[in-house]
Amino acid sequence: MADDIWADLADRFADGAYASVKGRVRTYVMHRQLLEHLPPPPASVLDVGGGAGHQSFPLAQAGYDVTLLDPSPAMLGKARQRLQRLPAEVQRRVTFVQADGENADEAVHGRRFDAVLCHGVLGYLERPGPVVDQLCQCAAAGGIVSIMAGNADAAAVRPALERRWDDALASFDAKREIGVLGLPTQAHTVDELSDLLRGRGVDPLRWYGVWLFVDWLDFSGADLDPRDEKQLTAAAAVELEAGRRDPYRRLSRVFHLVGRKTAN
Ligand SMILES: C[S@@+](CC[C@H](N)C(=O)[O-])C[C@H]1O[C@@H](n2cnc3c(N)ncnc32)[C@H](O)[C@@H]1O
């Protein structure tokens, strides 16, 4: 495993980004989208690049048996800290594994899972193929593979909203940018990742946008207060609906692709 580039970012990501309106909307929308496809608890879930557990701990709270795999000791440390704040029976449903996604199958000793998640990870890798291989391999026959990734088709949205017009013009056909956490990131398209899944025995079922309006408001400088629960709940309901349908979902900077494994 390489140096832990997440060591300096773990707090900012886990406590900062996720505590914002955008972070809370993302957690809500992704969770609701996932529940449309997951078998009922206590099905098993492998969260590859699971970070501090924001996506999989809500599943453990709902009764799922969660394995969180991540290469970063700092992120795993953050995840352990956050898990300690949850009830003991939820803690018992979560297992941590320190490994790269590229070695997931070996790290989980060949176990097969009812669902394999990989959210916000592929964009930090040189190539998505090796990790997508492992996601598909670790899914049981009939199991779900869930990927969240940056949307290359909406690359101009962020620079345009930040009024960086030259960058926006240059970004229409670009896939790389410095992401919101300050790391180089790469975006993908739904078609590209769907093809990768198909080539590995996983049929794409559905794709969603993850957020739209709260992202636009944030980048254009609006002050969104995460303590205003009423506004937050109302915004999350709108985002959930926008993420399901065209043309809105196509403009979301992040997409959520869900597939089902057909064979072993
Ligand atoms: C932006 S965070 C996303 C965390 C979590 N999936 C979420 O959605 O909250 C990216 C995570 O990818 C992990 N990561 C980086 N390289 C990885 C790799 N090769 N395999 C698996 N995870 C990786 C990082 O350690 C970090 O926890």
Ligand as a Chemical Component Dictionary entry (heavy atoms), coordinates in Angstrom:
data_LIG
# 
_chem_comp.id                   LIG 
_chem_comp.type                 NON-POLYMER 
_chem_comp.pdbx_formal_charge   0 
_chem_comp.three_letter_code    LIG 
# 
loop_
_chem_comp_atom.comp_id 
_chem_comp_atom.atom_id 
_chem_comp_atom.alt_atom_id 
_chem_comp_atom.type_symbol 
_chem_comp_atom.charge 
_chem_comp_atom.model_Cartn_x 
_chem_comp_atom.model_Cartn_y 
_chem_comp_atom.model_Cartn_z 
_chem_comp_atom.pdbx_ordinal 
LIG C1  C1  C 0  -13.639 10.261 -0.860 1  
LIG S1  S1  S 1  -13.310 8.915  0.188  2  
LIG C2  C2  C 0  -14.853 8.022  0.067  3  
LIG C3  C3  C 0  -15.139 7.211  1.293  4  
LIG C4  C4  C 0  -16.491 6.516  1.315  5  
LIG N1  N1  N 0  -16.610 5.550  0.238  6  
LIG C5  C5  C 0  -17.627 7.491  1.261  7  
LIG O1  O1  O 0  -18.322 7.536  0.241  8  
LIG O2  O2  O -1 -17.824 8.215  2.242  9  
LIG C6  C6  C 0  -12.220 7.930  -0.780 10 
LIG C7  C7  C 0  -11.753 6.685  -0.057 11 
LIG O3  O3  O 0  -11.097 5.850  -1.007 12 
LIG C8  C8  C 0  -10.073 5.183  -0.338 13 
LIG N2  N2  N 0  -9.126  4.648  -1.342 14 
LIG C9  C9  C 0  -8.100  5.285  -1.946 15 
LIG N3  N3  N 0  -7.464  4.441  -2.779 16 
LIG C10 C10 C 0  -8.102  3.260  -2.702 17 
LIG C11 C11 C 0  -7.924  1.982  -3.304 18 
LIG N4  N4  N 0  -6.938  1.763  -4.177 19 
LIG N5  N5  N 0  -8.765  0.993  -2.976 20 
LIG C12 C12 C 0  -9.775  1.198  -2.100 21 
LIG N6  N6  N 0  -9.987  2.380  -1.491 22 
LIG C13 C13 C 0  -9.175  3.389  -1.788 23 
LIG C14 C14 C 0  -9.493  6.248  0.570  24 
LIG O4  O4  O 0  -8.707  5.698  1.602  25 
LIG C15 C15 C 0  -10.755 6.933  1.065  26 
LIG O5  O5  O 0  -11.222 6.356  2.265  27 
# 
loop_
_chem_comp_bond.comp_id 
_chem_comp_bond.atom_id_1 
_chem_comp_bond.atom_id_2 
_chem_comp_bond.value_order 
_chem_comp_bond.pdbx_ordinal 
LIG C1  S1  SING 1  
LIG S1  C2  SING 2  
LIG S1  C6  SING 3  
LIG C2  C3  SING 4  
LIG C3  C4  SING 5  
LIG C4  N1  SING 6  
LIG C4  C5  SING 7  
LIG C5  O1  DOUB 8  
LIG C5  O2  SING 9  
LIG C6  C7  SING 10 
LIG C7  O3  SING 11 
LIG C7  C15 SING 12 
LIG O3  C8  SING 13 
LIG C8  N2  SING 14 
LIG C8  C14 SING 15 
LIG N2  C9  SING 16 
LIG N2  C13 SING 17 
LIG C9  N3  DOUB 18 
LIG N3  C10 SING 19 
LIG C10 C11 SING 20 
LIG C10 C13 DOUB 21 
LIG C11 N4  SING 22 
LIG C11 N5  DOUB 23 
LIG N5  C12 SING 24 
LIG C12 N6  DOUB 25 
LIG N6  C13 SING 26 
LIG C14 O4  SING 27 
LIG C14 C15 SING 28 
LIG C15 O5  SING 29 
# 
